[in-house]
Amino acid sequence: MRRYFGRKLLVYGLTFFMAVTVNWLVPRLMPGDPVASMLARARVAQPEAQEALRVYYNNLFGFDLPWWQQYLNSWGSLFRGDFGISLWAFPTPVADLLTRAVPYSLALLIPSILISWVVGNRLGALAARRKILDNTVLPVSYVLTATPYLWLAALMAWAFGIVWGIFPVAGGYSFSITPSFTWDFFLDLAWHWLLPFASLFLVALGGWAIGMRNVIIYELESDYANYLSALGAPQRLIRRYAFRNAVLPQITGLALQLGVLVAGALVTEIVFSYPGLGSLILAAIQNKDFFLLQGAFLFIVLGVLIANFIIDVVYVIVDPRTRVGMAGASA
Amino acid sequence: MRTEALYFAVRNTKLLVGAGIILVLLGIGVIGPFFIDKAPTEYVGMQMQPPGGEFWLGTNTFGQDLWAQFVHGLRTTFLVGALGGGIAAAIGMVVGFVAGYKGGWVDEILNMLTNIILVLPTLAVLFILNAYLGVRSAGMQALFIGLTQWPWAARSIRAQTFSLRGRDFVDLARLSGVGSGRIIMREIAPNMSSYLLLTFILLFGGSILIASSLDFIGLGPTDAVSLGLMLQQAHQWSAMHLGLWWWFIPPGAGITLIVGALYVANVGLDEVFNPKLREL
């Protein structure tokens, strides 16, 4: 088990190291000068003022230092939790903007991932080897998993929000309400949350159902399933054993899909103007606020790595083989 | 073998339907632009026209012809999917074959690299790369997508190679002094050719979905029209609130159709190649 976690943590550590390095390297390698483009954005006519701004920005990026010192400094400020100052929401620190947005993103992501995983697995397990159910669940699942997150979100916002006018289509809560710990505010929050959650849930659902169906069919053909049915065990029991085995690759699949799910949540937030990380990233891109964009990137990487580690822990709890150091999950 | 695959292929409805949809859309994307003499971004007519008449898919708030955009967008979307999926498949194959066949420390290093990129949320990486790249082409977008999407393909190809490399015919080839590269190309790859094709198809579809997300967030190609860019513009100019459903429904439906048809064709192909899955 120690070897298993050691290997995993090594991969995560290296991934984080690489992410920070890429984050530091890209602005310095890409064509074009970020300082120049920010100066252009500031639209300052006076040459003296422009020079002063250039010095200020160069200091901010630390472009006047030797490269290795810039690199070490970037790690230093990272450990101090300093992601720089947002240019779009000047002078708010990027870290503040991000920590304000993260709860909204998590509130969308965690329920939609978990519920779609559980429901999708149940659905797929039910559908496997059952003609009628299989012929309905499978095509629907394929359509759902082929749908771009942003398009389903747009369709739902349009249908439920604008044509029928049942749900709000923008924001995390109504503009007429001030955030407070009241029942009204909470209801309003939930009301705004429901559509983005539902669209994320639906797209993710399809993939889990397809995956589980395929694994269950494979498990039902295995020796232990044949042996059980030869002994005359009821079909329900065999399916239950098959399900428990089939859950393992689906847990691994969850870890592999995290990046895609997070990406889906980001674009869904944009469609609904939901005040999470996705909307911040959009603002950062539109306003060329590179500090904010890079801060958001590191936040996402960190979040995905933490989630991966949690899934690893769950895997060890669920699969006893990893605990005694027998094969099981590969690193 | 070939004729057998063909025999089952023409009798597999999933494959036929999937391939049919893709061919029709591909045909529209390839041939269509030749019948439209105006650029897709040109202001051609009345603003906010519903579909019908002169403009098959209507016009947007600027009076641009949405059918022209759709046709050109299909072309870009196929291009990005094929190129991005192709690059990812090529890298995945090289890494997977070498890691699986060589084993040892080569495998250790390649496997570590694969795992690192596998846990990295690649779309976020693409945001950073594309945001700093002021001018973006569709080819550049495909290249970046290909460079980040190969890990799972490499992982599964490595596993397959691993199981093939201990077979007798591979040992025989090695005994007769054939080089590693030749063994991979002549002995191992042909034995999993169907699997490689399926991998490419999945990467193709995945690339299209990723490209649409990138386009939507405002990091699409700056020199072309794509289905994702149509969605981005529709959102940016609040087509939803203006009731211009013909602006955002066709491009999204196009993406869903292409990717869905790819997945369904993939399942069909799997059944064609794998006798265990055939329904007789």
Interface residues (C-beta under 8 A of the other chain):
Chain A: V11 Y12 L14 T15 M18 A19 V22 N23 V26 P27 M30 P31 G32 P34 S37 Y142 V143 T145 A146 T147 P148 Y149 L150 W151 A154 L155 A157 W158 G161 I162 V169 A255 L256 L258 G259 V260 V262 A263 G264 L266 V267 I270 V271 G278 I281 L282 A284 I285 Q286 K288 F290 L293 Q294 A296 F297 I300 V301 V304 L305 N308 A331
Chain B: N111 M112 N115 I116 L118 V119 L120 P121 T122 L123 A124 V125 F127 I128 L129 A131 Y132 L133 G134 W152 G205 L209 I210 S212 S213 F216 I217 G218 L219 G228 L231 A234 H235 M240 H241 G243 W245 F248 I249 P251 G252 A253 I255 T256 V259 G260 L262 Y263 V264 V267
